[in-house]
Amino acid sequence: MPDLMVRIGEETLPLANCVWITWAPCGCPCGVLTAAYGDEAHATEEQAWQEKYPMKRERAKYRRQGYRLELMGWSRYRAEIDLAAKCPHVKAKAAAS
């Protein structure tokens, strides 16, 4: 596959050096998808949604609930995203009940 390039903000990166982050409605990151590997490429947000949730009704459900996807480079992902961290909103919600 030829090197696909993408512009994110002021940066131009190879798509193979990017990931799609899934953000929960509360604003916490909750998933990641490599944007390109081997002969596979998820260059658009819709392609990423389809890879994560192959069924249209699944995609619609998560979008209705407020989940969103964001493309970012690996360097930003490594610096800012910690998928192992627990969502503080779940704890706060449980304590309020």
C-alpha positions in Angstrom: 0.0 0.0 0.0 1.4 3.4 -0.8 2.1 5.8 2.1 -1.2 7.6 2.8 -0.6 11.0 4.4 -3.0 12.9 6.6 -3.1 16.4 7.9 -4.0 16.8 11.6 -3.9 20.4 12.7 -0.5 21.8 11.6 1.1 18.3 11.2 1.2 16.1 8.2 1.7 12.5 9.1 1.7 9.1 7.4 -1.6 7.4 8.2 0.3 4.4 9.4 1.6 6.6 12.3 -1.9 7.5 13.4 -4.7 6.0 15.6 -8.4 6.6 16.0 -9.3 7.3 19.6 -12.8 6.5 20.8 -14.1 9.0 23.3 -16.9 8.1 25.7 -19.7 10.6 26.2 -18.1 11.7 29.5 -15.0 12.8 27.7 -12.7 9.9 28.6 -10.8 7.8 26.0 -12.1 4.3 25.9 -10.7 2.6 22.8 -8.1 2.9 20.0 -7.8 1.6 16.5 -4.6 1.7 14.4 -5.4 3.8 11.4 -3.4 1.8 8.9 -1.5 -1.5 9.0 -0.5 -3.9 6.3 -2.9 -3.5 3.4 -5.7 -2.1 5.7 -6.4 1.6 6.0 -9.1 3.5 7.9 -8.5 6.9 6.5 -11.9 8.4 7.2 -13.9 8.6 10.4 -16.7 6.6 8.7 -14.2 3.8 7.8 -13.0 3.8 11.4 -16.6 3.5 12.7 -17.3 0.7 10.3 -14.2 -1.2 11.4 -15.0 -0.8 15.1 -18.7 -1.5 14.7 -19.5 -3.4 11.5 -23.3 -3.3 12.1 -25.0 -0.1 11.1 -27.3 -0.2 14.2 -24.3 -0.6 16.5 -22.7 2.5 15.0 -25.9 4.4 15.3 -26.4 3.4 18.9 -22.9 4.5 20.0 -23.2 7.8 18.1 -26.6 8.5 19.7 -25.1 7.8 23.1 -22.4 10.5 22.4 -19.3 8.4 21.6 -17.0 10.0 19.0 -13.8 9.2 17.2 -10.7 11.4 16.8 -7.7 10.8 14.6 -4.3 11.6 16.2 -0.6 10.7 15.7 1.1 8.1 17.8 3.3 10.7 19.5 0.2 12.6 20.9 -1.5 9.2 21.8 1.6 8.1 23.8 1.8 11.5 25.5 -1.8 12.1 26.4 -3.9 8.9 26.3 -3.9 6.3 29.1 -6.5 3.7 28.3 -5.5 1.8 31.5 -6.8 4.7 33.7 -10.2 4.2 35.2 -12.9 6.6 34.2 -13.4 9.0 37.2 -17.0 9.7 35.9 -18.1 6.1 36.6 -17.0 6.4 40.2 -18.6 9.8 40.6 -21.9 8.6 39.1 -22.0 5.5 41.4 -21.3 7.6 44.5 -24.1 10.0 43.6 -26.6 7.1 43.4 
